[in-house]
Amino acid sequence: MDDQATAVSVRTADAILRAARSQFTHFGYDGIGLRAIADLAGVNVALIGRYFGSKEGLFLAAVPPKLDIRALLAGPMSTFGTRAAAIMDMKSTRGFDPMMALVRVAASPDCAPALRTALDEQVISPLAMRLDGDHTQLRAGMVMSVMAGYEMMSRTISIDALRDVVGEQRRLWLAAVIQQIVDTDKVDKDMALEDTKGAR
C-alpha cells in the first residue's frame, strides 16, 4: 500500500472512531447501529467491518483506549484524589468523555465482558500497582466505582443534589472520598458496625 492510500485509510479509520465515540456516548451500545455510525463518519458501513471486524471490535478500539489513567498516576499518590476529582470535573468541557461512554454502555450484556477486561487491564490493575498496603485490587476497583458513580449521578442523571452545588465544593468532597480509599488499606469493622446501628 502506497503512502497516499495509507493516509486515506488512517483518515477513514479515525473518522469512524470519532463517530463511534460520539454515538456510543449519546446512545449507549445497544441503542446505536453500525449504519448510523458509518453515516456520521461519512463512509460505507462495510468499511467498519474491514477496519474493526465487528461492533464490539469498533467499541473496543474507540472507547477503552481513551480510559487512560497514566496522567492520574504520574504524580504522588498523596494527591491522587485531587487530580482525579479535577479531571472528573473538567470533562464536561473537554469534548469526548470516555467515562460517560463507559456508563452509557455498561448495561449492555454484549459488551460487558470485553469492557470488564479492558477496565481491569487499563485502569484497575495499573492503579492497584501504585497503591500501598493490602487489598490493592479491591481498593482500585472501589476508586473506579466512585468515579463511575459520580459520572452517572452528576452528568447522566444530573441529580439536583450535585447540580445545585458549587463546583469547588463538589471537587473537594469527591477528592476526599477517593483519597480515603487510596490511603486506607484497612476498614475498622467495629466502627462500621456502630455506624450501621446508628443509622437504624
Secondary structure, DSSP 8 states (H G I E B T S, - for coil): --HHHHHHHHHHHHHHHHHHHHHHHHHTTTT--HHHHHHHHTS-THHHHHHHSSHHHHHHHHSGGG---HHHHSS-GGGHHHHHHHHHHHGGGSS--HHHHHHHHTT-TTTHHHHHHHHIIIIIHHHHHH--SS-HHHHHHHHHHHHHHHHIIIIIS--HHHHTS-HHHHHHHHHHHHHHHHH-----HHHHHHHHHHT-
